[in-house]
Amino acid sequence: MKARVHVMLKTGVLDPQGEAVRHALGAMGFDGVDAVRQGKVIELDLADGTDEATIAEMCEKLLANTVIETYKIELL
């Protein structure tokens, strides 16, 4: 079984990488980009029967810094 975890900074947490991308897009002539938030996607290849609670535990303990990040689990 496969799972995909989307990790993003929480609203209100400064995102310097996102701001750098927004600035670069403007410099390249792409007008109208007001904000960019950058995150990460983690794909997991798991044993059959792994439950979502186990994946959430992985996120809480290692994959996401829950102080400043949120995560969303997508089962594939």
Secondary structure as UniProt FT lines:
FT   STRAND          2..9
FT   TURN            11..12
FT   HELIX           16..27
FT   TURN            28..29
FT   TURN            31..32
FT   STRAND          40..45
FT   TURN            48..49
FT   HELIX           52..58
FT   HELIX           59..63
FT   TURN            66..68
FT   STRAND          69..75
//
